[in-house]
């Protein structure tokens, strides 16, 4: 019996050749679907954060340097509800040097002034950052405070906790990069944290939501360099937690961070 042979210019392929091609395509689709399902369920989700690229927003409030640089703003209505916005610098750097330059311009402690600054907003899950895109030129206006108490942020009593999660840099995680977590983002996150951007511990809850904890040393000191070896790894950390409005502050001993298998 002669083997069937298909010539390209013939309008219809021989039955055996057609049957083989159809079977091959069906199997290929099944394999592609299985691989897609595996990847979508085994990899970390891509967050839905927003980075308002090329758009500057003005905010008015009071800047504080501890536990990390942030500006506290108040609602325009009579409720005076406050919000803390973490400040970061342009590129992969923390905001402390830029805020110190603003303070030199003011000539006094910046925390005693109501300032207007502008920058690029980054936000996700109710957490907000402001990149000082113009650096010290981000300072638009300032005036001496007459009522300091209205800008005071309330903190809660400290509690001991053991948490499991991942150390990330908040700038990329909350919107500058997608994805901004896990091992593919390790090198970038290490650069951001080593540049002074505060490390944040992301904890996934049983309800498939996330909680965010700014990492500080047990004495409130910065521990950016100490946590670099654990960035993007699944880890377990024990420490004392307090809440500063919407931000959790996690005071830890970085030498006791444990990697999870």
C-alpha positions, -999 to +999 in steps of 0.1 A: +000+000+000+014+034-010+018+061+016-004+092+012+016+122+000+003+158+002+013+183-024+008+219-014-011+231-044-038+204-041-069+220-025-076+191-001-052+171+019-054+132+020-076+118+047-047+104+069-027+136+067-058+158+075-066+135+105-031+137+118-030+175+116-063+180+133-053+156+161-020+174+166-036+208+168-062+196+194-034+181+215-014+213+212-044+234+224-049+211+254-012+213+264-012+251+260-044+254+281-028+232+308+004+252+309-016+285+311-037+272+340-006+260+358+012+293+354-018+314+365-024+294+396+013+288+407+027+323+402+021+353+425-006+377+413+002+409+395-009+437+417-033+464+406-013+493+419-012+527+401+017+550+393+005+583+380+033+586+354+039+622+341+012+637+364+021+658+394-003+662+423-002+689+451-009+679+487-009+701+518+000+688+552+028+683+578+059+662+570+073+639+597+106+620+594+098+591+618+092+563+616+097+570+579+094+602+560+057+609+554+033+638+550+001+638+570-029+654+552-064+662+564-097+660+547-111+693+534-144+688+552-150+693+590-143+657+598-105+664+596-099+628+588-062+623+583-041+602+559-004+594+560+014+594+526+048+579+526+074+601+508+101+587+485+125+603+462+130+603+424+145+570+412+155+543+437+161+565+467+145+574+500+132+609+507+153+619+537+181+638+518+155+658+498+134+666+528+166+678+546+172+702+517+136+715+520+142+720+557+173+741+550+152+763+527+126+768+555+154+774+581+136+755+608+122+720+617+099+711+588+075+693+611+065+726+626+052+739+592+022+732+571+037+726+536+024+723+501+044+698+480+038+681+447+049+648+432+038+616+416+012+596+434+016+558+438-012+538+454-028+505+460-052+489+486-056+523+504-018+527+508-004+559+492+031+571+484+042+603+469+074+604+448+092+638+451+098+638+413+111+674+413+132+666+445+136+697+467+118+718+441+087+698+451+082+723+480+057+748+467+047+767+499+050+766+537+037+784+567+042+781+604+017+758+622-008+774+646-025+742+655-002+712+658-027+689+674-049+686+644-021+669+625-011+644+652-013+608+640-026+583+665-007+551+671-020+520+688-006+499+717+022+475+706+015+438+702+038+409+697+032+390+664+047+363+643+040+370+606+047+352+573+052+371+541+076+388+517+099+419+520+093+443+491+102+478+482+069+498+483+076+521+454+076+492+429+051+470+447+024+497+450+025+507+413+058+515+397+064+479+385+041+451+377+049+426+391+068+443+419+073+412+440+088+378+442+122+366+428+119+382+393+119+416+411+146+409+437+175+428+421+154+460+416+139+458+451+174+454+466+185+486+448+155+505+460+158+494+496+196+499+497+189+534+483+169+543+513+133+534+504+117+519+535+113+481+533+077+468+536+066+434+547+036+421+527+014+395+545-013+377+526-044+370+547-067+339+546-093+362+529-068+367+500-062+403+509-029+419+519-016+436+550+014+459+549+041+465+576+069+490+575+100+473+589+120+490+616+147+479+641+137+471+677+149+506+687+131+523+657+163+525+636+164+519+599+173+484+589+175+486+551+209+471+547+202+443+573+171+429+554+186+429+518+195+392+520+158+383+526+142+405+500+117+386+478+119+354+499+091+338+518+100+346+554+087+344+590+093+374+613+086+380+649+084+414+664+062+442+679+035+458+658+019+492+662-005+510+639+001+546+627-033+553+611-034+531+580+002+520+582+014+491+604+049+495+619+068+463+626+097+466+650+120+436+645+155+421+650+166+415+614+190+388+626+160+366+636+143+366+602+136+330+591+134+318+556+105+294+549+109+263+528 
